Amino acid sequence: MAASEVRALFAVASRPEVVSLAGGMPNVSALPLDAIATTMAELVGQRGPVALQYGSAQGDPGLREQICQVMALEGISAHPDDVVVTVGSQQALDLLARIFLNPGDVVVAEAPTYVTAINTFAAYEADVVHVPMDADGLIPEALAETLDRLAAARRAVKFLYTVPTFQNPAGVTLDAARRGRLVEVCRRAGVLVVEDNPYGLLAFDGELHRALRADAPADVVYLGSFSKTLAPGLRVGWALAPPGVRDKLVLAAEAAMLSHSMFTQLVVDRYLATQPWDEQLKVFREMYRDRRDAMLNSLAAEMPAGVTWTRPAGGFFVWVTLPDGIVAKTMLPRAINARVAFVPGTGFYADGNGRSAMRLSYCYPPPDRIRTGVTRLASVVSAELDLVGVFGSTTGHPPKRHAPDAAPDVDLP
């Protein structure tokens, strides 16, 4: 097991003088906290003996019904019996790894991909093989080539892990025309698709993307979470899986923690049933859109020539690609000294790539702090470019070359 690149930054980035563009923490202050407090008090008063008791490893039936209604917003038709409640979607990812992965197995994932997913798969001694993306998400033709190459090498590919909508860390979204092709490529290769979708409801224009699971229920395990759309502290997520996988998930959950917190499950259930959740989603979308705009406008105004970045239509993140020769991880201490934090791109690759990239998060700081942070960061990047002009790279030696069969760094527009 290895420490997360993001987790290692928390102690420094939480200092009040540092503008943190690093962690993807939701802004829970935008929640109706009074209504949530009332919901909790009523729950204890009316259903305390149930809320404070053990529950089942599959999760509360009422909450699973509510989850099916949430997934219907993205075109998914599901039965509550096929839903397994988890401690955030992260636990679902760990349980899937426990079920499927043996040492030496392969998980195929986008390049770049979610840092904690890489660490989870590594903990089960699996290898992550990356497939490149562009501005429209994972490239199906590259996925087919990768799966063919792995099959020829007799490597056991257990599943494709993908965050197709407002991806973490790149912020890009898989194009609608590619979604069916991606699933078909995996179906032909006999590879399961794991669709991780914590950000899908945070579309800034309000137009939701159809989930991969919606059109391929037998081929896709769907992971969802209330961490981004309600509150991460409640730690409620879920997996929607075909029956055979669902049964194994329940067994694995029982072994991991016996049962979930009934209290937090019933808080979420009651909140969804009694509060205008769709209106709260609109509040989140507008707030995060304003912060996204502050970041994109500041990047355009402040960053020196040669720096590029993605333009997310939802979610939390912007992926920034720096000019050749700048190593983001080497630059990070100087950025912290300038009172701004980011996450170096190497944390989102299993193969050492991403040296000249970084992830910026706009979800937590208010717009004025975002603008201040980008201004500070742009000054650091400009200073790094001056060093590159003298030494050729910020490490004092030529930039690392890619291995012949490694996925290249992604320079997304």
Buried (B, 14 or more C-beta within 10 A) or exposed (E): EEEBBBEBBBEBBEEEEBBBBBBBBBBBEEBBEEBBEBBBEEBBEEBEEEBEEEBBBBBBBBBBBBBBEBBEEBBBEBEBEBBBBBBBBBBBBBBBBBBBBEEEBBBBBBBBBBBBBBBBBBBBEBBBBBBBBBEBBBBBEBBBEBBEEBBEEEBBBBBBBBBBBBBBBBBBBBBEEBBBBBBBBBBEBEBBBBBBBBBBBBBBEEEBBBBBBBBBBEBBBBBBBBBBBBBBEBBBBBBBBBEEBBEBBBBBBEEBEEBBBBBBBBBBBBBBBEBEBEEBBEEBBEBBBBBBBBBBBBBEEBBBEBBBBBBBBBBBBBBBBBBBBBBBBBBBEBBBEBBBBBBBBBBBBBBEBBBBBBBBBBBBBEBEBBBBBBBBBBBBBEBBBEBBEEEBBBBEEEBBEEEEEBBEBBEBE
